[in-house]
């Protein structure tokens, strides 16, 4: 299973191998904004990737995420 974090104001979308890794990264991002930025405009999320879309020669295919 793959996991992700998303930081609208920072590096955007990042992949992680474990749930703990994703959650820890999201917490680190939040700590950074609290210490260095304006915490009123923070948009951070993390979660599990269940499916993804792949394109090959303009043919889109929805695939389940591998565990």
N, CA, C and O atoms as a Tripos MOL2 file, in Angstrom:
@<TRIPOS>MOLECULE
protein
  268   267    67     0     0
PROTEIN
NO_CHARGES

@<TRIPOS>ATOM
      1 N           0.8510   -1.1770    0.0000 N.3       1 UNK1
      2 CA          0.0000    0.0000    0.0000 C.3       1 UNK1
      3 C           0.8940    1.2360    0.0000 C.2       1 UNK1
      4 O           1.9310    1.2530    0.6630 O.2       1 UNK1
      5 N           0.5080    2.2390   -0.7200 N.am      2 UNK2
      6 CA          1.2320    3.5060   -0.7460 C.3       2 UNK2
      7 C           0.4370    4.5520    0.0140 C.2       2 UNK2
      8 O          -0.7880    4.4800    0.1110 O.2       2 UNK2
      9 N           1.1530    5.5170    0.5450 N.am      3 UNK3
     10 CA          0.5510    6.6150    1.2950 C.3       3 UNK3
     11 C           1.0820    7.9200    0.7290 C.2       3 UNK3
     12 O           2.0640    7.9310   -0.0140 O.2       3 UNK3
     13 N           0.4240    9.0280    1.0860 N.am      4 UNK4
     14 CA          0.8300   10.3230    0.5550 C.3       4 UNK4
     15 C           0.6640   11.4050    1.6080 C.2       4 UNK4
     16 O          -0.0570   11.2430    2.5930 O.2       4 UNK4
     17 N           1.3550   12.5170    1.3720 N.am      5 UNK5
     18 CA          1.0730   13.7710    2.0680 C.3       5 UNK5
     19 C           0.8870   14.8280    0.9950 C.2       5 UNK5
     20 O           1.4530   14.7320   -0.0940 O.2       5 UNK5
     21 N           0.0930   15.8310    1.3130 N.am      6 UNK6
     22 CA         -0.1160   16.9540    0.4040 C.3       6 UNK6
     23 C          -0.0340   18.2440    1.2050 C.2       6 UNK6
     24 O          -0.7430   18.4310    2.1940 O.2       6 UNK6
     25 N           0.8480   19.1270    0.7550 N.am      7 UNK7
     26 CA          1.0560   20.4300    1.3810 C.3       7 UNK7
     27 C           0.8470   21.4960    0.3130 C.2       7 UNK7
     28 O           1.7280   21.7330   -0.5120 O.2       7 UNK7
     29 N          -0.3080   22.1330    0.3270 N.am      8 UNK8
     30 CA         -0.6710   23.1220   -0.6880 C.3       8 UNK8
     31 C           0.3450   24.2570   -0.7850 C.2       8 UNK8
     32 O           0.6360   24.7300   -1.8840 O.2       8 UNK8
     33 N           0.8820   24.6960    0.3390 N.am      9 UNK9
     34 CA          1.7920   25.8430    0.3510 C.3       9 UNK9
     35 C           3.2580   25.4520    0.2250 C.2       9 UNK9
     36 O           4.1110   26.3310    0.1000 O.2       9 UNK9
     37 N           3.5740   24.1770    0.2540 N.am     10 UNK10
     38 CA          4.9700   23.7390    0.2440 C.3      10 UNK10
     39 C           5.3220   22.9500   -0.9950 C.2      10 UNK10
     40 O           5.1790   23.4340   -2.1180 O.2      10 UNK10
     41 N           5.7900   21.7140   -0.7790 N.am     11 UNK11
     42 CA          6.2680   20.8700   -1.8720 C.3      11 UNK11
     43 C           5.1650   20.1220   -2.6030 C.2      11 UNK11
     44 O           5.4390   19.3760   -3.5440 O.2      11 UNK11
     45 N           3.9360   20.3120   -2.1860 N.am     12 UNK12
     46 CA          2.8290   19.6470   -2.8590 C.3      12 UNK12
     47 C           2.6710   18.2010   -2.4350 C.2      12 UNK12
     48 O           2.6510   17.9010   -1.2410 O.2      12 UNK12
     49 N           2.5570   17.3010   -3.4050 N.am     13 UNK13
     50 CA          2.2350   15.8880   -3.2050 C.3      13 UNK13
     51 C           3.5170   15.0770   -3.0470 C.2      13 UNK13
     52 O           4.4340   15.2070   -3.8570 O.2      13 UNK13
     53 N           3.5900   14.2370   -2.0080 N.am     14 UNK14
     54 CA          4.7400   13.3530   -1.8050 C.3      14 UNK14
     55 C           4.2550   11.9480   -1.4670 C.2      14 UNK14
     56 O           3.2640   11.7800   -0.7560 O.2      14 UNK14
     57 N           4.9640   10.9280   -1.9850 N.am     15 UNK15
     58 CA          4.6560    9.5280   -1.6930 C.3      15 UNK15
     59 C           5.4110    9.0630   -0.4550 C.2      15 UNK15
     60 O           6.5040    9.5490   -0.1640 O.2      15 UNK15
     61 N           4.8130    8.1090    0.2780 N.am     16 UNK16
     62 CA          5.4450    7.4860    1.4380 C.3      16 UNK16
     63 C           5.1270    5.9970    1.4080 C.2      16 UNK16
     64 O           4.1010    5.5820    0.8700 O.2      16 UNK16
     65 N           6.0160    5.1980    1.9910 N.am     17 UNK17
     66 CA          5.8370    3.7390    1.9860 C.3      17 UNK17
     67 C           4.9640    3.2240    3.1130 C.2      17 UNK17
     68 O           4.3760    2.1480    2.9960 O.2      17 UNK17
     69 N           4.8690    3.9740    4.2050 N.am     18 UNK18
     70 CA          4.0820    3.5060    5.3490 C.3      18 UNK18
     71 C           3.1510    4.6060    5.8490 C.2      18 UNK18
     72 O           3.3650    5.7920    5.5990 O.2      18 UNK18
     73 N           2.1170    4.1780    6.5580 N.am     19 UNK19
     74 CA          1.1880    5.1220    7.1720 C.3      19 UNK19
     75 C           1.9150    6.0000    8.1880 C.2      19 UNK19
     76 O           1.6850    7.2070    8.2550 O.2      19 UNK19
     77 N           2.7920    5.3860    8.9740 N.am     20 UNK20
     78 CA          3.5250    6.1280   10.0000 C.3      20 UNK20
     79 C           4.4030    7.2120    9.3830 C.2      20 UNK20
     80 O           4.5000    8.3190    9.9130 O.2      20 UNK20
     81 N           5.0420    6.8840    8.2570 N.am     21 UNK21
     82 CA          5.8920    7.8380    7.5520 C.3      21 UNK21
     83 C           5.0720    9.0380    7.0720 C.2      21 UNK21
     84 O           5.4890   10.1840    7.2380 O.2      21 UNK21
     85 N           3.9200    8.7760    6.4830 N.am     22 UNK22
     86 CA          3.0640    9.8510    5.9700 C.3      22 UNK22
     87 C           2.5530   10.7340    7.1050 C.2      22 UNK22
     88 O           2.5900   11.9600    7.0080 O.2      22 UNK22
     89 N           2.0830   10.1150    8.1700 N.am     23 UNK23
     90 CA          1.5570   10.8770    9.3020 C.3      23 UNK23
     91 C           2.6560   11.7090    9.9570 C.2      23 UNK23
     92 O           2.4320   12.8690   10.3050 O.2      23 UNK23
     93 N           3.8250   11.1320   10.1240 N.am     24 UNK24
     94 CA          4.9520   11.8480   10.7210 C.3      24 UNK24
     95 C           5.3540   13.0460    9.8660 C.2      24 UNK24
     96 O           5.6330   14.1230   10.3940 O.2      24 UNK24
     97 N           5.3830   12.8600    8.5490 N.am     25 UNK25
     98 CA          5.7460   13.9620    7.6500 C.3      25 UNK25
     99 C           4.7150   15.0870    7.7350 C.2      25 UNK25
    100 O           5.0830   16.2610    7.7650 O.2      25 UNK25
    101 N           3.4400   14.7430    7.7730 N.am     26 UNK26
    102 CA          2.3850   15.7560    7.9020 C.3      26 UNK26
    103 C           2.5330   16.5240    9.2140 C.2      26 UNK26
    104 O           2.3550   17.7420    9.2450 O.2      26 UNK26
    105 N           2.8560   15.8190   10.2910 N.am     27 UNK27
    106 CA          3.0540   16.4790   11.5860 C.3      27 UNK27
    107 C           4.2630   17.4080   11.5560 C.2      27 UNK27
    108 O           4.2270   18.4900   12.1420 O.2      27 UNK27
    109 N           5.3370   16.9920   10.8750 N.am     28 UNK28
    110 CA          6.5220   17.8390   10.7420 C.3      28 UNK28
    111 C           6.2030   19.1040    9.9500 C.2      28 UNK28
    112 O           6.6610   20.1920   10.2990 O.2      28 UNK28
    113 N           5.4190   18.9570    8.8890 N.am     29 UNK29
    114 CA          5.0120   20.1260    8.1050 C.3      29 UNK29
    115 C           4.2010   21.0950    8.9550 C.2      29 UNK29
    116 O           4.4330   22.3030    8.9150 O.2      29 UNK29
    117 N           3.2590   20.5720    9.7170 N.am     30 UNK30
    118 CA          2.4360   21.4120   10.5780 C.3      30 UNK30
    119 C           3.2950   22.1340   11.6120 C.2      30 UNK30
    120 O           3.1110   23.3290   11.8440 O.2      30 UNK30
    121 N           4.2300   21.4190   12.2340 N.am     31 UNK31
    122 CA          5.1410   22.0440   13.1990 C.3      31 UNK31
    123 C           5.9220   23.1840   12.5580 C.2      31 UNK31
    124 O           6.1060   24.2360   13.1700 O.2      31 UNK31
    125 N           6.3850   22.9760   11.3140 N.am     32 UNK32
    126 CA          7.1260   24.0200   10.6080 C.3      32 UNK32
    127 C           6.2730   25.2740   10.4500 C.2      32 UNK32
    128 O           6.7360   26.3780   10.7350 O.2      32 UNK32
    129 N           5.0330   25.1110    9.9990 N.am     33 UNK33
    130 CA          4.1620   26.2730    9.8040 C.3      33 UNK33
    131 C           3.8450   26.9730   11.1180 C.2      33 UNK33
    132 O           3.7690   28.2000   11.1640 O.2      33 UNK33
    133 N           3.6630   26.2120   12.1720 N.am     34 UNK34
    134 CA          3.3720   26.8170   13.4740 C.3      34 UNK34
    135 C           4.5570   27.6510   13.9440 C.2      34 UNK34
    136 O           4.3690   28.7310   14.5050 O.2      34 UNK34
    137 N           5.7790   27.1610   13.7200 N.am     35 UNK35
    138 CA          6.9760   27.8540   14.1780 C.3      35 UNK35
    139 C           7.4290   28.9730   13.2490 C.2      35 UNK35
    140 O           8.0070   29.9570   13.7120 O.2      35 UNK35
    141 N           7.1770   28.8440   11.9430 N.am     36 UNK36
    142 CA          7.7700   29.7730   10.9810 C.3      36 UNK36
    143 C           6.7900   30.5330   10.0990 C.2      36 UNK36
    144 O           7.1950   31.4530    9.3880 O.2      36 UNK36
    145 N           5.5490   30.1820   10.1270 N.am     37 UNK37
    146 CA          4.6340   30.7960    9.1820 C.3      37 UNK37
    147 C           3.3560   31.2420    9.8330 C.2      37 UNK37
    148 O           3.2900   31.4580   11.0430 O.2      37 UNK37
    149 N           2.3450   31.3760    9.0110 N.am     38 UNK38
    150 CA          1.0260   31.7940    9.4590 C.3      38 UNK38
    151 C           0.1290   30.5630    9.5310 C.2      38 UNK38
    152 O          -0.3500   30.0960    8.4970 O.2      38 UNK38
    153 N          -0.1090   30.0300   10.7210 N.am     39 UNK39
    154 CA         -0.8790   28.7870   10.8370 C.3      39 UNK39
    155 C          -2.3560   28.9230   10.4740 C.2      39 UNK39
    156 O          -3.0800   27.9270   10.4880 O.2      39 UNK39
    157 N          -2.8220   30.1310   10.1490 N.am     40 UNK40
    158 CA         -4.2220   30.3160    9.7710 C.3      40 UNK40
    159 C          -4.5050   29.8560    8.3420 C.2      40 UNK40
    160 O          -5.6650   29.6540    7.9820 O.2      40 UNK40
    161 N          -3.4760   29.6880    7.5280 N.am     41 UNK41
    162 CA         -3.6650   29.3400    6.1210 C.3      41 UNK41
    163 C          -2.9090   28.0680    5.7450 C.2      41 UNK41
    164 O          -2.2900   28.0120    4.6820 O.2      41 UNK41
    165 N          -2.9490   27.0650    6.5850 N.am     42 UNK42
    166 CA         -2.2430   25.8070    6.3470 C.3      42 UNK42
    167 C          -3.2160   24.7860    5.7650 C.2      42 UNK42
    168 O          -4.3310   24.6250    6.2610 O.2      42 UNK42
    169 N          -2.7830   24.1000    4.7090 N.am     43 UNK43
    170 CA         -3.5980   23.0640    4.0740 C.3      43 UNK43
    171 C          -2.7230   21.8280    3.8830 C.2      43 UNK43
    172 O          -2.0420   21.6980    2.8660 O.2      43 UNK43
    173 N          -2.7400   20.9280    4.8540 N.am     44 UNK44
    174 CA         -1.9260   19.7150    4.8340 C.3      44 UNK44
    175 C          -2.8530   18.5190    5.0140 C.2      44 UNK44
    176 O          -3.7570   18.5450    5.8490 O.2      44 UNK44
    177 N          -2.6270   17.4790    4.2330 N.am     45 UNK45
    178 CA         -3.3800   16.2480    4.4580 C.3      45 UNK45
    179 C          -2.4730   15.0550    4.1830 C.2      45 UNK45
    180 O          -1.4410   15.1860    3.5240 O.2      45 UNK45
    181 N          -2.8630   13.8960    4.6900 N.am     46 UNK46
    182 CA         -2.1560   12.6520    4.4180 C.3      46 UNK46
    183 C          -3.1940   11.5430    4.3150 C.2      46 UNK46
    184 O          -4.2960   11.6610    4.8500 O.2      46 UNK46
    185 N          -2.8350   10.4660    3.6240 N.am     47 UNK47
    186 CA         -3.7870    9.3740    3.4880 C.3      47 UNK47
    187 C          -3.2280    8.2050    2.7120 C.2      47 UNK47
    188 O          -2.0430    8.1600    2.3790 O.2      47 UNK47
    189 N          -4.1070    7.2590    2.4320 N.am     48 UNK48
    190 CA         -3.7660    6.0270    1.7270 C.3      48 UNK48
    191 C          -4.1870    6.1380    0.2670 C.2      48 UNK48
    192 O          -5.2850    6.6030   -0.0370 O.2      48 UNK48
    193 N          -3.3190    5.7160   -0.6210 N.am     49 UNK49
    194 CA         -3.6450    5.6900   -2.0460 C.3      49 UNK49
    195 C          -4.2870    4.3440   -2.3420 C.2      49 UNK49
    196 O          -3.6540    3.2990   -2.1910 O.2      49 UNK49
    197 N          -5.5330    4.3710   -2.7610 N.am     50 UNK50
    198 CA         -6.2550    3.1260   -3.0470 C.3      50 UNK50
    199 C          -6.2590    2.8000   -4.5350 C.2      50 UNK50
    200 O          -6.2210    1.6290   -4.9110 O.2      50 UNK50
    201 N          -6.3040    3.8150   -5.3780 N.am     51 UNK51
    202 CA         -6.2680    3.6210   -6.8240 C.3      51 UNK51
    203 C          -5.5030    4.7820   -7.4460 C.2      51 UNK51
    204 O          -5.3560    5.8460   -6.8450 O.2      51 UNK51
    205 N          -5.0210    4.5540   -8.6570 N.am     52 UNK52
    206 CA         -4.3490    5.6220   -9.3870 C.3      52 UNK52
    207 C          -4.6640    5.4790  -10.8730 C.2      52 UNK52
    208 O          -5.0600    4.4080  -11.3330 O.2      52 UNK52
    209 N          -4.4880    6.5460  -11.6010 N.am     53 UNK53
    210 CA         -4.7560    6.5460  -13.0380 C.3      53 UNK53
    211 C          -3.4240    6.5990  -13.7740 C.2      53 UNK53
    212 O          -2.5470    7.3980  -13.4450 O.2      53 UNK53
    213 N          -3.2860    5.7370  -14.7740 N.am     54 UNK54
    214 CA         -2.0710    5.6820  -15.5770 C.3      54 UNK54
    215 C          -2.4430    5.9390  -17.0330 C.2      54 UNK54
    216 O          -3.4930    5.4970  -17.4990 O.2      54 UNK54
    217 N          -1.5840    6.6490  -17.7410 N.am     55 UNK55
    218 CA         -1.8450    6.9530  -19.1410 C.3      55 UNK55
    219 C          -0.7110    6.4120  -20.0020 C.2      55 UNK55
    220 O           0.4660    6.5960  -19.6910 O.2      55 UNK55
    221 N          -1.0840    5.7400  -21.0890 N.am     56 UNK56
    222 CA         -0.1200    5.2610  -22.0560 C.3      56 UNK56
    223 C          -0.6920    5.5530  -23.4330 C.2      56 UNK56
    224 O          -1.6700    4.9290  -23.8450 O.2      56 UNK56
    225 N          -0.0980    6.4850  -24.1380 N.am     57 UNK57
    226 CA         -0.5940    6.8980  -25.4550 C.3      57 UNK57
    227 C          -2.0340    7.3870  -25.3830 C.2      57 UNK57
    228 O          -2.8610    7.0280  -26.2210 O.2      57 UNK57
    229 N          -2.3270    8.2010  -24.3890 N.am     58 UNK58
    230 CA         -3.6270    8.8550  -24.2070 C.3      58 UNK58
    231 C          -4.7550    7.8890  -23.8530 C.2      58 UNK58
    232 O          -5.9260    8.2600  -23.9280 O.2      58 UNK58
    233 N          -4.4210    6.6550  -23.4670 N.am     59 UNK59
    234 CA         -5.4200    5.7070  -22.9850 C.3      59 UNK59
    235 C          -5.3240    5.7010  -21.4620 C.2      59 UNK59
    236 O          -4.2940    5.3220  -20.9050 O.2      59 UNK59
    237 N          -6.3950    6.1190  -20.7900 N.am     60 UNK60
    238 CA         -6.3850    6.1820  -19.3370 C.3      60 UNK60
    239 C          -6.9160    4.8890  -18.7540 C.2      60 UNK60
    240 O          -7.9140    4.3450  -19.2280 O.2      60 UNK60
    241 N          -6.2400    4.3980  -17.7190 N.am     61 UNK61
    242 CA         -6.6400    3.1470  -17.0810 C.3      61 UNK61
    243 C          -6.5430    3.3100  -15.5700 C.2      61 UNK61
    244 O          -5.4990    3.7070  -15.0530 O.2      61 UNK61
    245 N          -7.6260    3.0050  -14.8620 N.am     62 UNK62
    246 CA         -7.6620    3.0700  -13.4080 C.3      62 UNK62
    247 C          -7.1790    1.7380  -12.8530 C.2      62 UNK62
    248 O          -7.7110    0.6830  -13.1980 O.2      62 UNK62
    249 N          -6.1550    1.7930  -11.9810 N.am     63 UNK63
    250 CA         -5.5890    0.5740  -11.4160 C.3      63 UNK63
    251 C          -5.6340    0.6360   -9.9030 C.2      63 UNK63
    252 O          -5.4050    1.6880   -9.3070 O.2      63 UNK63
    253 N          -5.9310   -0.5000   -9.2820 N.am     64 UNK64
    254 CA         -5.8830   -0.5960   -7.8200 C.3      64 UNK64
    255 C          -4.4370   -0.4980   -7.3710 C.2      64 UNK64
    256 O          -3.5330   -0.9760   -8.0570 O.2      64 UNK64
    257 N          -4.2200    0.1150   -6.2330 N.am     65 UNK65
    258 CA         -2.8830    0.2370   -5.6710 C.3      65 UNK65
    259 C          -2.4030   -1.1220   -5.1880 C.2      65 UNK65
    260 O          -3.1820   -1.8850   -4.6160 O.2      65 UNK65
    261 N          -1.1350   -1.4330   -5.4080 N.am     66 UNK66
    262 CA         -0.5600   -2.7030   -4.9530 C.3      66 UNK66
    263 C          -0.2310   -2.6110   -3.4790 C.2      66 UNK66
    264 O           0.1870   -1.5610   -2.9910 O.2      66 UNK66
    265 N          -0.4180   -3.7070   -2.7750 N.am     67 UNK67
    266 CA         -0.0940   -3.7430   -1.3390 C.3      67 UNK67
    267 C           1.3450   -4.0710   -1.1290 C.2      67 UNK67
    268 O           1.8010   -4.1460    0.0120 O.2      67 UNK67
@<TRIPOS>BOND
     1     1     2 1
     2     2     3 1
     3     3     4 2
     4     3     5 am
     5     5     6 1
     6     6     7 1
     7     7     8 2
     8     7     9 am
     9     9    10 1
    10    10    11 1
    11    11    12 2
    12    11    13 am
    13    13    14 1
    14    14    15 1
    15    15    16 2
    16    15    17 am
    17    17    18 1
    18    18    19 1
    19    19    20 2
    20    19    21 am
    21    21    22 1
    22    22    23 1
    23    23    24 2
    24    23    25 am
    25    25    26 1
    26    26    27 1
    27    27    28 2
    28    27    29 am
    29    29    30 1
    30    30    31 1
    31    31    32 2
    32    31    33 am
    33    33    34 1
    34    34    35 1
    35    35    36 2
    36    35    37 am
    37    37    38 1
    38    38    39 1
    39    39    40 2
    40    39    41 am
    41    41    42 1
    42    42    43 1
    43    43    44 2
    44    43    45 am
    45    45    46 1
    46    46    47 1
    47    47    48 2
    48    47    49 am
    49    49    50 1
    50    50    51 1
    51    51    52 2
    52    51    53 am
    53    53    54 1
    54    54    55 1
    55    55    56 2
    56    55    57 am
    57    57    58 1
    58    58    59 1
    59    59    60 2
    60    59    61 am
    61    61    62 1
    62    62    63 1
    63    63    64 2
    64    63    65 am
    65    65    66 1
    66    66    67 1
    67    67    68 2
    68    67    69 am
    69    69    70 1
    70    70    71 1
    71    71    72 2
    72    71    73 am
    73    73    74 1
    74    74    75 1
    75    75    76 2
    76    75    77 am
    77    77    78 1
    78    78    79 1
    79    79    80 2
    80    79    81 am
    81    81    82 1
    82    82    83 1
    83    83    84 2
    84    83    85 am
    85    85    86 1
    86    86    87 1
    87    87    88 2
    88    87    89 am
    89    89    90 1
    90    90    91 1
    91    91    92 2
    92    91    93 am
    93    93    94 1
    94    94    95 1
    95    95    96 2
    96    95    97 am
    97    97    98 1
    98    98    99 1
    99    99   100 2
   100    99   101 am
   101   101   102 1
   102   102   103 1
   103   103   104 2
   104   103   105 am
   105   105   106 1
   106   106   107 1
   107   107   108 2
   108   107   109 am
   109   109   110 1
   110   110   111 1
   111   111   112 2
   112   111   113 am
   113   113   114 1
   114   114   115 1
   115   115   116 2
   116   115   117 am
   117   117   118 1
   118   118   119 1
   119   119   120 2
   120   119   121 am
   121   121   122 1
   122   122   123 1
   123   123   124 2
   124   123   125 am
   125   125   126 1
   126   126   127 1
   127   127   128 2
   128   127   129 am
   129   129   130 1
   130   130   131 1
   131   131   132 2
   132   131   133 am
   133   133   134 1
   134   134   135 1
   135   135   136 2
   136   135   137 am
   137   137   138 1
   138   138   139 1
   139   139   140 2
   140   139   141 am
   141   141   142 1
   142   142   143 1
   143   143   144 2
   144   143   145 am
   145   145   146 1
   146   146   147 1
   147   147   148 2
   148   147   149 am
   149   149   150 1
   150   150   151 1
   151   151   152 2
   152   151   153 am
   153   153   154 1
   154   154   155 1
   155   155   156 2
   156   155   157 am
   157   157   158 1
   158   158   159 1
   159   159   160 2
   160   159   161 am
   161   161   162 1
   162   162   163 1
   163   163   164 2
   164   163   165 am
   165   165   166 1
   166   166   167 1
   167   167   168 2
   168   167   169 am
   169   169   170 1
   170   170   171 1
   171   171   172 2
   172   171   173 am
   173   173   174 1
   174   174   175 1
   175   175   176 2
   176   175   177 am
   177   177   178 1
   178   178   179 1
   179   179   180 2
   180   179   181 am
   181   181   182 1
   182   182   183 1
   183   183   184 2
   184   183   185 am
   185   185   186 1
   186   186   187 1
   187   187   188 2
   188   187   189 am
   189   189   190 1
   190   190   191 1
   191   191   192 2
   192   191   193 am
   193   193   194 1
   194   194   195 1
   195   195   196 2
   196   195   197 am
   197   197   198 1
   198   198   199 1
   199   199   200 2
   200   199   201 am
   201   201   202 1
   202   202   203 1
   203   203   204 2
   204   203   205 am
   205   205   206 1
   206   206   207 1
   207   207   208 2
   208   207   209 am
   209   209   210 1
   210   210   211 1
   211   211   212 2
   212   211   213 am
   213   213   214 1
   214   214   215 1
   215   215   216 2
   216   215   217 am
   217   217   218 1
   218   218   219 1
   219   219   220 2
   220   219   221 am
   221   221   222 1
   222   222   223 1
   223   223   224 2
   224   223   225 am
   225   225   226 1
   226   226   227 1
   227   227   228 2
   228   227   229 am
   229   229   230 1
   230   230   231 1
   231   231   232 2
   232   231   233 am
   233   233   234 1
   234   234   235 1
   235   235   236 2
   236   235   237 am
   237   237   238 1
   238   238   239 1
   239   239   240 2
   240   239   241 am
   241   241   242 1
   242   242   243 1
   243   243   244 2
   244   243   245 am
   245   245   246 1
   246   246   247 1
   247   247   248 2
   248   247   249 am
   249   249   250 1
   250   250   251 1
   251   251   252 2
   252   251   253 am
   253   253   254 1
   254   254   255 1
   255   255   256 2
   256   255   257 am
   257   257   258 1
   258   258   259 1
   259   259   260 2
   260   259   261 am
   261   261   262 1
   262   262   263 1
   263   263   264 2
   264   263   265 am
   265   265   266 1
   266   266   267 1
   267   267   268 2
@<TRIPOS>SUBSTRUCTURE
     1 UNK1         2 RESIDUE 1 A UNK
     2 UNK2         6 RESIDUE 1 A UNK
     3 UNK3        10 RESIDUE 1 A UNK
     4 UNK4        14 RESIDUE 1 A UNK
     5 UNK5        18 RESIDUE 1 A UNK
     6 UNK6        22 RESIDUE 1 A UNK
     7 UNK7        26 RESIDUE 1 A UNK
     8 UNK8        30 RESIDUE 1 A UNK
     9 UNK9        34 RESIDUE 1 A UNK
    10 UNK10       38 RESIDUE 1 A UNK
    11 UNK11       42 RESIDUE 1 A UNK
    12 UNK12       46 RESIDUE 1 A UNK
    13 UNK13       50 RESIDUE 1 A UNK
    14 UNK14       54 RESIDUE 1 A UNK
    15 UNK15       58 RESIDUE 1 A UNK
    16 UNK16       62 RESIDUE 1 A UNK
    17 UNK17       66 RESIDUE 1 A UNK
    18 UNK18       70 RESIDUE 1 A UNK
    19 UNK19       74 RESIDUE 1 A UNK
    20 UNK20       78 RESIDUE 1 A UNK
    21 UNK21       82 RESIDUE 1 A UNK
    22 UNK22       86 RESIDUE 1 A UNK
    23 UNK23       90 RESIDUE 1 A UNK
    24 UNK24       94 RESIDUE 1 A UNK
    25 UNK25       98 RESIDUE 1 A UNK
    26 UNK26      102 RESIDUE 1 A UNK
    27 UNK27      106 RESIDUE 1 A UNK
    28 UNK28      110 RESIDUE 1 A UNK
    29 UNK29      114 RESIDUE 1 A UNK
    30 UNK30      118 RESIDUE 1 A UNK
    31 UNK31      122 RESIDUE 1 A UNK
    32 UNK32      126 RESIDUE 1 A UNK
    33 UNK33      130 RESIDUE 1 A UNK
    34 UNK34      134 RESIDUE 1 A UNK
    35 UNK35      138 RESIDUE 1 A UNK
    36 UNK36      142 RESIDUE 1 A UNK
    37 UNK37      146 RESIDUE 1 A UNK
    38 UNK38      150 RESIDUE 1 A UNK
    39 UNK39      154 RESIDUE 1 A UNK
    40 UNK40      158 RESIDUE 1 A UNK
    41 UNK41      162 RESIDUE 1 A UNK
    42 UNK42      166 RESIDUE 1 A UNK
    43 UNK43      170 RESIDUE 1 A UNK
    44 UNK44      174 RESIDUE 1 A UNK
    45 UNK45      178 RESIDUE 1 A UNK
    46 UNK46      182 RESIDUE 1 A UNK
    47 UNK47      186 RESIDUE 1 A UNK
    48 UNK48      190 RESIDUE 1 A UNK
    49 UNK49      194 RESIDUE 1 A UNK
    50 UNK50      198 RESIDUE 1 A UNK
    51 UNK51      202 RESIDUE 1 A UNK
    52 UNK52      206 RESIDUE 1 A UNK
    53 UNK53      210 RESIDUE 1 A UNK
    54 UNK54      214 RESIDUE 1 A UNK
    55 UNK55      218 RESIDUE 1 A UNK
    56 UNK56      222 RESIDUE 1 A UNK
    57 UNK57      226 RESIDUE 1 A UNK
    58 UNK58      230 RESIDUE 1 A UNK
    59 UNK59      234 RESIDUE 1 A UNK
    60 UNK60      238 RESIDUE 1 A UNK
    61 UNK61      242 RESIDUE 1 A UNK
    62 UNK62      246 RESIDUE 1 A UNK
    63 UNK63      250 RESIDUE 1 A UNK
    64 UNK64      254 RESIDUE 1 A UNK
    65 UNK65      258 RESIDUE 1 A UNK
    66 UNK66      262 RESIDUE 1 A UNK
    67 UNK67      266 RESIDUE 1 A UNK
